[in-house]
Amino acid sequence: MATQTATYAAAATEKPTESPTSSPAVRHRRSVLLPRAIFWGVLITAVFLPSLYQPFLSSLWNHLYHSPIYRFSGFETFETILCYIIIEPLYTVQFTRNPNLRIDVRHSSTIAATTKNAKFDTSNPKWPKMKRPSKRLVEIATYIAPLLTLDLILIKKFADVPVQAIRQSGGYPPLDDGQIGGFFLSPTLHNFSLKSPLQLTRALPTLAPTSRRIVLELAVAFFIYDALFFFIHIAFHRIPALRQIHWPHHRHAEMNPQVTNKLSVTERVSLILLANFALNIIRSHVFTRTMFVPFFVYLLVEVHCGLDLDWGYDKILPGGWGAGSVKHAYHHRVGEGFYQPFFSWWDNGVDFLERREIEREKQRGTRDAAQVESLEQWK
């Protein structure tokens, strides 16, 4: 696998060939100094100077705490939908208006070949088949249906919320009888009755989080999600039964933003549950969850956007941290390698271990030196 992955990485890190429809002039990238300064400025002040943000956070949380909309049990499901219908069209517009940024142009609109020798091709470019917003209502319905069902039948259990409040939100008497815990890994059905037919509200913590807590919880949650998804993603590709679930995500021609949601219902729900697990296992504040959603949707759409953007998150982050759209497009083209969703740590770690094994085999005379050299070309 190491030599194959090296081949993918070498191609993915090459500068994409300019499309014939673009200007023949050499493309100059915009500096990432500004977005980096904003990113690190907010991050550092949020962690080390939380008092700067606390008045705003306390006022905002007080408003959200008393908002019936925010207390609705299906708020996060609809928040995700809202973020997606805002973010994905923005990338789709960029995709249609910037053919010179496309990184996976193909001759035909047929399903991607999964040969290990596949190459990105920018000659004779054609637009991939994309749906108009009005034609995607079924996608929205299939996304909402299973998640909203869970929202309406299971009690929401969040950190810093007393068990009595959790019980009341689920239609149970407030007196704690020890049968309903506050831990999310012990799911509890709503107490269905004429007075409380569905789980319509969620109990919230009374105190606002600090900016330090929000930033650290977001960082840890994304780290956990990225790690778990990396290994689950490998399983989706290597285990035949799971491969059938994941295959619809790879049934497309050129990579484009709409591929983001091209998922089977099983895989779509599993990704949401995995993100929920990453947030719940660290007992994150509800507001951290609210902030997690737009960042999560943004990263998902960007890695599937099919564009080599000047201000892509992988270029804003320190070198080597982010996986980015180029590597993920290559993963979709060849069907393996670059299994990470957002960051490169786990793929780099696996490649490091495989490279050490190759070095040992080389020393024993069982591995060709050319394979090691191919790795060194891009490491």
Solvent accessible surface area in square Angstrom, and as a share of the most:
residue,aa,sasa,rsa
1,M,74,0.33
2,A,6,0.04
3,T,34,0.20
4,Q,60,0.27
5,T,0,0.00
6,A,2,0.02
7,T,72,0.42
8,Y,3,0.01
9,A,0,0.00
10,A,35,0.27
11,A,20,0.15
12,A,4,0.03
13,T,85,0.49
14,E,115,0.51
15,K,116,0.49
16,P,32,0.20
17,T,94,0.55
18,E,52,0.23
19,S,6,0.04
20,P,89,0.56
21,T,90,0.52
22,S,23,0.15
23,S,72,0.47
24,P,141,0.89
25,A,66,0.51
26,V,112,0.64
27,R,42,0.15
28,H,157,0.70
29,R,100,0.37
30,R,141,0.51
31,S,77,0.50
32,V,31,0.18
33,L,134,0.67
34,L,106,0.53
35,P,18,0.11
36,R,85,0.31
37,A,60,0.46
38,I,99,0.50
39,F,75,0.31
40,W,83,0.29
41,G,35,0.34
42,V,81,0.46
43,L,50,0.25
44,I,90,0.45
45,T,37,0.22
46,A,4,0.03
47,V,26,0.15
48,F,142,0.59
49,L,92,0.46
50,P,25,0.16
51,S,85,0.55
52,L,115,0.57
53,Y,66,0.25
54,Q,47,0.21
55,P,95,0.60
56,F,134,0.56
57,L,15,0.07
58,S,49,0.32
59,S,74,0.48
60,L,51,0.26
61,W,6,0.02
62,N,89,0.45
63,H,123,0.55
64,L,30,0.15
65,Y,47,0.18
66,H,123,0.55
67,S,20,0.13
68,P,111,0.70
69,I,129,0.65
70,Y,3,0.01
71,R,62,0.23
72,F,63,0.26
73,S,2,0.01
74,G,0,0.00
75,F,40,0.17
76,E,29,0.13
77,T,10,0.06
78,F,89,0.37
79,E,23,0.10
80,T,20,0.12
81,I,23,0.12
82,L,97,0.48
83,C,19,0.11
84,Y,35,0.13
85,I,83,0.42
86,I,93,0.47
87,I,28,0.14
88,E,3,0.01
89,P,52,0.33
90,L,108,0.54
91,Y,19,0.07
92,T,23,0.13
93,V,64,0.37
94,Q,66,0.29
95,F,0,0.00
96,T,56,0.33
97,R,185,0.68
98,N,46,0.24
99,P,29,0.18
100,N,42,0.22
101,L,21,0.11
102,R,5,0.02
103,I,2,0.01
104,D,0,0.00
105,V,0,0.00
106,R,19,0.07
107,H,99,0.44
108,S,50,0.32
109,S,73,0.47
110,T,91,0.53
111,I,77,0.39
112,A,9,0.07
113,A,59,0.46
114,T,70,0.41
115,T,76,0.44
116,K,98,0.41
117,N,128,0.66
118,A,11,0.09
119,K,140,0.59
120,F,55,0.23
121,D,37,0.19
122,T,12,0.07
123,S,51,0.33
124,N,91,0.46
125,P,31,0.19
126,K,109,0.46
127,W,126,0.44
128,P,10,0.06
129,K,184,0.78
130,M,50,0.22
131,K,103,0.44
132,R,176,0.64
133,P,108,0.68
134,S,77,0.50
135,K,141,0.60
136,R,25,0.09
137,L,118,0.59
138,V,111,0.64
139,E,36,0.16
140,I,53,0.27
141,A,57,0.44
142,T,49,0.28
143,Y,18,0.07
144,I,31,0.16
145,A,57,0.44
146,P,37,0.23
147,L,10,0.05
148,L,38,0.19
149,T,73,0.42
150,L,60,0.30
151,D,12,0.06
152,L,34,0.17
153,I,52,0.26
154,L,52,0.26
155,I,11,0.05
156,K,40,0.17
157,K,17,0.07
158,F,14,0.06
159,A,6,0.05
160,D,78,0.41
161,V,14,0.08
162,P,80,0.50
163,V,39,0.22
164,Q,86,0.38
165,A,33,0.26
166,I,1,0.00
167,R,8,0.03
168,Q,108,0.48
169,S,17,0.11
170,G,0,0.00
171,G,26,0.25
172,Y,54,0.21
173,P,81,0.51
174,P,64,0.40
175,L,144,0.72
176,D,64,0.33
177,D,80,0.41
178,G,66,0.64
179,Q,156,0.70
180,I,14,0.07
181,G,36,0.34
182,G,24,0.23
183,F,88,0.37
184,F,39,0.16
185,L,100,0.50
186,S,53,0.34
187,P,96,0.60
188,T,22,0.13
189,L,100,0.50
190,H,5,0.02
191,N,55,0.28
192,F,96,0.40
193,S,53,0.34
194,L,185,0.92
195,K,196,0.83
196,S,27,0.18
197,P,74,0.47
198,L,71,0.35
199,Q,0,0.00
200,L,83,0.42
201,T,67,0.39
202,R,2,0.01
203,A,8,0.06
204,L,7,0.04
205,P,3,0.02
206,T,95,0.55
207,L,142,0.71
208,A,25,0.19
209,P,4,0.03
210,T,57,0.33
211,S,7,0.05
212,R,102,0.37
213,R,70,0.26
214,I,12,0.06
215,V,24,0.14
216,L,88,0.44
217,E,21,0.09
218,L,20,0.10
219,A,58,0.45
220,V,67,0.38
221,A,0,0.00
222,F,18,0.08
223,F,94,0.39
224,I,38,0.19
225,Y,1,0.00
226,D,0,0.00
227,A,13,0.10
228,L,61,0.30
229,F,17,0.07
230,F,1,0.00
231,F,108,0.45
232,I,69,0.35
233,H,4,0.02
234,I,38,0.19
235,A,23,0.18
236,F,10,0.04
237,H,26,0.11
238,R,113,0.41
239,I,83,0.42
240,P,86,0.54
241,A,74,0.57
242,L,56,0.28
243,R,96,0.35
244,Q,128,0.57
245,I,49,0.25
246,H,5,0.02
247,W,93,0.33
248,P,44,0.28
249,H,11,0.05
250,H,8,0.04
251,R,104,0.38
252,H,15,0.07
253,A,13,0.10
254,E,4,0.02
255,M,0,0.00
256,N,6,0.03
257,P,0,0.00
258,Q,27,0.12
259,V,3,0.02
260,T,10,0.06
261,N,21,0.11
262,K,81,0.35
263,L,27,0.14
264,S,28,0.18
265,V,74,0.43
266,T,80,0.46
267,E,2,0.01
268,R,14,0.05
269,V,25,0.14
270,S,41,0.26
271,L,17,0.09
272,I,30,0.15
273,L,90,0.45
274,L,21,0.10
275,A,6,0.05
276,N,39,0.20
277,F,68,0.29
278,A,0,0.00
279,L,7,0.04
280,N,27,0.14
281,I,68,0.34
282,I,47,0.24
283,R,123,0.45
284,S,4,0.03
285,H,2,0.01
286,V,0,0.00
287,F,16,0.07
288,T,0,0.00
289,R,10,0.04
290,T,19,0.11
291,M,64,0.29
292,F,3,0.01
293,V,17,0.09
294,P,44,0.28
295,F,92,0.38
296,F,8,0.03
297,V,5,0.03
298,Y,64,0.24
299,L,15,0.08
300,L,33,0.17
301,V,0,0.00
302,E,6,0.03
303,V,1,0.01
304,H,10,0.04
305,C,0,0.00
306,G,0,0.00
307,L,0,0.00
308,D,4,0.02
309,L,20,0.10
310,D,20,0.10
311,W,85,0.30
312,G,3,0.02
313,Y,10,0.04
314,D,34,0.18
315,K,47,0.20
316,I,27,0.14
317,L,20,0.10
318,P,39,0.24
319,G,71,0.68
320,G,48,0.46
321,W,104,0.36
322,G,9,0.08
323,A,6,0.05
324,G,0,0.00
325,S,9,0.06
326,V,23,0.13
327,K,35,0.15
328,H,8,0.04
329,A,0,0.00
330,Y,3,0.01
331,H,0,0.00
332,H,1,0.00
333,R,21,0.08
334,V,4,0.02
335,G,16,0.15
336,E,38,0.17
337,G,2,0.02
338,F,5,0.02
339,Y,0,0.00
340,Q,1,0.01
341,P,6,0.04
342,F,0,0.00
343,F,24,0.10
344,S,2,0.02
345,W,88,0.31
346,W,75,0.26
347,D,5,0.02
348,N,57,0.29
349,G,33,0.31
350,V,39,0.22
351,D,2,0.01
352,F,97,0.40
353,L,110,0.55
354,E,42,0.19
355,R,51,0.19
356,R,108,0.40
357,E,71,0.32
358,I,3,0.01
359,E,58,0.26
360,R,102,0.37
361,E,34,0.15
362,K,86,0.36
363,Q,151,0.67
364,R,151,0.55
365,G,64,0.62
366,T,97,0.56
367,R,65,0.24
368,D,91,0.47
369,A,43,0.33
370,A,60,0.47
371,Q,61,0.27
372,V,8,0.05
373,E,106,0.48
374,S,39,0.25
375,L,0,0.00
376,E,90,0.40
377,Q,146,0.65
378,W,47,0.16
379,K,86,0.36
